[in-house]
Amino acid sequence: MEAILKVGYFPGCSQTGTAREYDISLRKVVENLGASFDEVKDWSCCGATSAHVTNHKLASALAMRNVMLAEQQGLDDMVAPCAACYNRLVSSQYEMKKHPEVKQEVESVLETKFQKDIKVMNLIELFMKIGLEKITENRKEELKSLNVACYYGCLLVRPAEITKFDDAEQPTSMEKLVELTGAKTVDWNSKVECCGAAHSIARRDIVVELSKKIIDDAKRHGANVMVVACPMCHTNLDMRQTIMKRVFPEYKEFPVLYLTELLGLALGMDEKELGIDLHTVKFNYNELAAEKATV
Amino acid sequence: MKIGVFICHCGENIGRTVDCPRVAKACEWLPGVEVSIDYKYMCSDPGQNMIKKEIIDKKLDAIVVGSCSPHMHEKTFRKAAVAAGINPFLVEITNLREHCSWVHDDIEAATEKAIEMVRMSVEKVKRDQPLTTIEVPVTKRTLVIGGGIAGIQAALDVANAGYEVVLVEKEPSIGGHMSQLSETFPTLDCSQCILTPRMVEVYQHPKIKLMTFSEVEKVDGFIGNFTVTIRNKARHIDEDKCTGCGLCITKCPIRKKAYNSFEENLAHRPAVYVPFPQAVPNIPVIDETVCTHYKNGKCGICVTVCGREAINFDQQDKLVTEEVGAIIMATGYKLYNIDKKPDDSIYKGYGEYGYGKYKDVVDGLQFERIASASGPTEGEFKRPSDGKEPKKIVFIQCVGSRDESKGFSYCSKICCMYTAKHAMLYKHKVHDGEAYVFYMDIRSGGKMYDEFVRRAIEEDGVKYIRGRVSKITEEDGKYIVKGEDTLAGMPITIEADMVVLATAMIAQPDASTLAQTVGIPYDKHGFFNEAHPKLRPIESTTGGVFLAGACQSPKDIPESVAMASAAAAKAMVLFGSDKLEREPVVAKVSADLCAGCFLCKKVCPYGAVEVREVKTRDGVVIKEIAYVNEGLCQGCGTCTASCPSKSVELAGFNNEEIFAQIAAL
C-alpha cells in the first residue's frame, strides 16, 4: 500500500473563525485524496496586514516564528491555505534570503538558527504536490453545470519574483485544477483584481464597490459561480453581497465557493458536509443544475 | 639598461585612489630604473614631451608607463617612444586605472598594489625584445551584413567610391524595417518613396554583389584579409531564369497557411512569395514548411505556370566564399513582441496588456502596416478584429523600454517620435477620431523633432497623458484601458477601440551568435559594442569591423544613415594604403626544438599553424614541424601554453618575460 503523504499545515486565524468552512472542506478533501495533515503546533498569527504596515521586523519575526515551529517539528513543507498567510510566509523567507541582516535580526528575536529551507505552499501548490491525477481518480461527480470564474486575488500569485508561481497577470493554474472536476471555466478580466481586502471593516464602501465590479465581471463573462482561495476575498465577495443587495435593488446574488468546496463536491461530498451552508449566499449544486436544465 | 617609469594621474581617475607621487618615488629605487616621475595627464602633449625629453636626456633604453588600459593609450606612448628613438615594443603599459584605481577604494592598499604592478612591468621590460611591425596586404573589398537602410547606405557609399561590396541580407529582399514604414518623422514623407530608389540602385550597381536570402556562416582572417563563408539559402527558384513575373505567386493554391511577416502577421501569404511587391530582387522564395510539394510531392502548379522553367524544388543551399578587407555590421533590430515569454526567459512580458491575446492591441510595426498605403488595409484605419474604423485609439509608450522589471533598462529612443507620428497619421485620416498617448517623458531631441511632437499635440489635438497603463481588458469589443494620469494625480479609464503598444527595440535574436562568428564584442542586450563610446563609435574593437545603425543601439533613420556613411568612410580609410601594419605579437616555432606533435595546430582557434617539412640539402624529408602563419596568428598564446617542449614562443610575451613578471611579485 502506498504510504500516506503527510503535509505540514498552517491554518492561520481565519480558518478557525470566519473561514471555518474553508478549514473543514480542506481537511476533508485532503483526507479524501489520501493525504494527511501534520498541523504546526502552537502556530500563531502570520503578521498579515497589521504587522507589515507597522513594523517590518515584527512582520518578519511573526511569520518566521511559524516557519521555525515547522522546522522544529521536522516538516519539510507546509501549506498555508490563506493567500495572505502564504504571502507573508514566503515574503519573509524571501527577505531573509535576500538580506542577511534581516535574517540575523529575526534569528536573534526568535532565538533560533534556521537550518532548513521549508517550502511554503499555497492551496494550488498543495494539490499539485498531492497529484492532480488523484482528483480525477477519486472524482464521483462531474460538475458539468458549473461555469466557474477562478479568482486569484492580489496575493496568490504576487509579487511574481517572490511567489515564483504561475503568471502574475494572466494566471491559469486554478483553471487547470477546476477543470478536473468536470466544470467549465470562463476567461474573464478580474482574476487578479483587488477585492478591497482589509478595508472590509473600516471602508466597506470601497470593498463593496471593488467586489461588486469583480462579481459583475464574472457574471458578464457567463460564470454561474466563483471560486476563491483566500478567506479575506471570500468575506468580501460573499458576505458583502448583503450590502450590494441593499444598495443596488436589482442586484442578483452570486455564489462564491472556496476551491476546496468545489473539489469536495466533485469528490462526492455534500454541501452541508463541506460547510457551504455557512456562506451568506446559498449554493446547492443540484438545485443549480436543475435550474440550468430548465432554462 | 636604463629604464624610465612614468606614472599618470589620469586627472583624478587614478590619482583619487592611488597616491601617484608615492608610486613614482618608490619606483625610483627599483633596479634598472634611471628616472621615475608622475604627471597629471601623461597622454597630453606636455606629458608625451616629458617622456621624449627624459628618454633623450637620460639615454633611456626602455620605458614603463603606469596609466589607463593599453587599449586606450598604448599606441600614444609607443609613438612618443619611437619619436625619441626607442623601439615601440620596449614600452610596457601598467594598467593602473582599470586594474587598480577604478576597482579599489582603499588609498593605502591601492597605492601598494600600484607599486607592485609597476615593479612587474619593470622586470618584464628589461627582457623585452625589440620587434618590428609586420606588413600585410589589404583586400579592397567590403562585406556589408544586413540590407536595411544602414546596410544599403554603407554599400552604396563604398561602391560609389569605386570599391567592391558584397551585401548579404538574410531575408529574400533588401529594404529592412524601413520598407515596412508608412510615413517617416518629422517630415511625413513616404518611407517607400525615399527607400525603393536606393534599393534599385544597390541592385543595379556594378560594384555591388547582392546576396539576399543569405547568411554569414564563418569569418576567418583579420583586418584587411577576411575570408567569409556565406550560406546562400535555397529559394527553390533559379535566380538566373526567373523574370519576377509573379505568375507562380498568383496561382499558388496555398493562401492561408503562412502569415506574412512583412505585414507583421496581419495578413497571409502564399507558399511561394516575395515579401512585398517592391522587393529587390523581385525573385520569389518557396517556403518549404507550407508548400504542398514538400509534404506529399503533389501540386506543382507553379512548375506548370512558369514559362521560364525557373522552379527547382531540388535546389540546395550554396556555400560561397568571399575575400574582403573590411566588414560593416548593419543587422538592425527587432521589436520586443508582446507575446508571453517562455518560463526561462529573463524578460517577463506584459500580461496586463494581454500577452497578445487581444487582436486590436498591436505593436508599433503592426500599426505602421495598418497606416501604410501598401498595407493589408491599404492605408485605411481598420482594426484587425472586425475591420471597423477605430474611433478611439490609445497609444502606450515605453512598453519594455525603461522597465527593468519586465523588459529592458534602456530607452528605445524612437518611440516618442513614432508614436506622435502614428497619432498624427490617424488624426489626419479619421477626423472625428480620438488619440490618447500614455507617456513617461517625451524624449524628442533632434532637428525639428520637438516641433513635430508639439504639432501632434497642438494642431492635431492628440491627448497626451503622463502616466502608465496598469491594465487592458476587453469588454464587448471595447478595450478598457486603465491607467494613471500622474499630472492630475487621478486614475483614468479609457474605452478604446484599439491600443498601440510602442514596444522596445531589441537586438536581433541571433545577434550574439553572429557577433561570435565575426569576433566582435556585444553588450548584455545583444547590441554590438563600439570601441569607444565617444571617440570610436563606429568601430568595433576588432580591427576592420565597423558598426552601422540599430545593431549598435536603438536608432532612427537619419542616425542609422549617418552611421552607415561613417562606417563606409572608415572602410575606405583602410583601403587608402596598399599595406597594413600589424603588431608583431605572433607566435614563432623553434625549428630545432619542435618535435612535430602538432598539439598547437589542434588548439589554434585561428587555423594559423601549418605543417612544414624539414629537408636535407638533397631534398630528403627529415621531419615535419609546426609553422605559424604570421598573417593569421592573433597572438592569443594558446599554442605556447600547450606546447610540451616549449618550442613555441609568443613575441613580446615569451616565457622569460612572463616568468620575470611573476617572480617580481
Boltz contact constraints between the chains, C-beta under 6 A:
constraints:
  - contact:
      token1: [A, 167]
      token2: [B, 351]
      max_distance: 6.0
  - contact:
      token1: [A, 169]
      token2: [B, 351]
      max_distance: 6.0
  - contact:
      token1: [A, 169]
      token2: [B, 352]
      max_distance: 6.0
  - contact:
      token1: [A, 170]
      token2: [B, 351]
      max_distance: 6.0
  - contact:
      token1: [A, 170]
      token2: [B, 355]
      max_distance: 6.0
  - contact:
      token1: [A, 189]
      token2: [B, 473]
      max_distance: 6.0
